[in-house]
Amino acid sequence: MLIKPGDVQKVGNLLMDAVHEEEIRLLNELYEALLKKDLKKCDELMDELLVDLEDHFTTEEELMREFEFFAYPMHKAEHDQMRQRFKEVYDAWKKNKNTEEVVRFLKEEMVPWLKSHVARWDSTTAQQLGD
């Protein structure tokens, strides 16, 4: 297991918490497939994660605009950085199918980013949005 559901704090917004739980499930499934070197499954899950991240970020950004969240530009900037970084990893995956490269990204970048981002930005956003 790459990340336990309890490793990412609940933010108190049902939609945001559900999105985070789904993302954790997907990250763990991808991690296990990478360790098993199941390239077909990894390919499917990388595609799914690309779509999932965009849905996750777009949903939050729409909510922030709707509720006129004061820190929208900073929160979105973090999304944009991860969008770009994941796309780089995704594109490299599609070219070379290097499982170790993706595992390293998940462990060293994605999971720490997710924990930090949820604690700093999503929790603040959720306070303004409510449930």
C-alpha positions in Angstrom: 0.0 0.0 0.0 1.3 3.4 -1.0 -1.0 5.6 1.1 -3.6 4.8 3.7 -6.9 6.8 3.6 -6.1 8.2 7.0 -2.8 9.6 5.8 -4.8 12.4 4.0 -6.8 14.5 6.4 -10.6 14.9 6.0 -11.5 18.4 5.1 -15.1 18.4 6.2 -16.7 18.7 2.7 -18.3 15.5 1.6 -17.6 15.9 -2.1 -14.0 16.8 -1.6 -13.4 14.0 0.9 -15.0 11.5 -1.5 -12.8 12.7 -4.3 -9.7 12.3 -2.1 -10.7 8.8 -1.1 -11.2 7.8 -4.7 -7.8 9.2 -5.6 -6.1 7.3 -2.8 -7.8 4.1 -4.0 -6.6 4.8 -7.5 -3.0 5.6 -6.4 -2.8 2.4 -4.4 -4.1 0.3 -7.3 -1.6 1.9 -9.6 1.2 1.4 -7.1 0.4 -2.3 -6.8 0.2 -2.8 -10.6 3.6 -1.0 -10.9 5.2 -3.3 -8.3 3.8 -6.4 -10.2 5.0 -4.8 -13.5 1.5 -5.4 -15.0 2.1 -3.0 -17.8 -1.4 -3.4 -19.3 -3.0 -2.6 -15.9 -0.5 0.2 -15.3 -1.4 1.8 -18.7 -5.1 1.7 -17.9 -4.6 3.2 -14.4 -2.3 5.9 -15.7 -5.0 6.9 -18.2 -7.6 6.8 -15.4 -5.4 8.9 -13.0 -4.9 11.5 -15.7 -8.6 11.9 -16.1 -9.2 11.6 -12.3 -6.7 14.4 -11.5 -8.3 16.7 -14.1 -11.8 16.0 -12.8 -10.6 16.5 -9.2 -8.9 19.8 -9.9 -11.6 21.2 -12.2 -14.4 20.3 -9.6 -12.5 22.2 -6.9 -11.8 25.1 -9.1 -15.4 25.4 -10.1 -16.5 25.4 -6.5 -13.9 28.0 -5.5 -15.0 30.3 -8.3 -18.7 29.8 -7.4 -18.0 30.6 -3.7 -15.5 33.4 -4.6 -12.8 31.7 -2.6 -10.2 34.4 -1.7 -7.2 32.1 -2.3 -8.4 30.7 -5.7 -5.3 31.9 -7.6 -2.8 30.2 -5.2 -4.8 27.0 -4.9 -5.2 26.8 -8.7 -1.5 27.4 -9.2 -0.7 24.3 -7.1 -3.2 22.3 -9.2 -1.5 23.6 -12.4 1.9 22.6 -11.1 0.8 19.1 -10.4 -1.1 18.9 -13.7 2.1 19.8 -15.5 4.3 17.4 -13.5 1.9 14.5 -13.8 1.6 15.1 -17.6 5.4 14.9 -17.8 5.4 11.6 -15.9 2.4 10.3 -18.0 4.1 11.2 -21.3 7.4 9.5 -20.2 5.4 6.5 -19.2 3.7 6.3 -22.6 7.1 6.3 -24.2 9.2 4.0 -22.1 6.9 2.1 -19.6 9.4 2.6 -16.8 7.7 1.3 -13.7 10.5 2.5 -11.4 10.2 6.0 -12.6 6.5 6.2 -11.9 6.9 4.5 -8.4 9.6 7.1 -7.6 7.2 9.9 -8.7 4.3 8.5 -6.6 6.4 8.1 -3.5 8.6 11.2 -3.7 6.3 13.7 -5.3 2.6 12.8 -5.7 1.9 11.4 -2.2 3.8 14.1 -0.3 2.2 16.8 -2.5 -1.3 15.3 -2.0 -0.9 15.3 1.8 0.5 18.8 1.9 -2.0 20.2 -0.6 -5.0 18.8 1.2 -3.8 20.0 4.6 -2.9 23.5 3.4 -5.3 24.3 0.6 -8.2 21.9 0.5 -8.9 22.2 4.2 -9.0 26.0 4.0 -11.2 25.8 0.9 -13.6 23.4 2.5 -14.0 25.7 5.5 -15.3 28.4 3.2 -17.4 26.0 1.1 -18.9 24.1 4.1 -20.6 20.8 3.5 
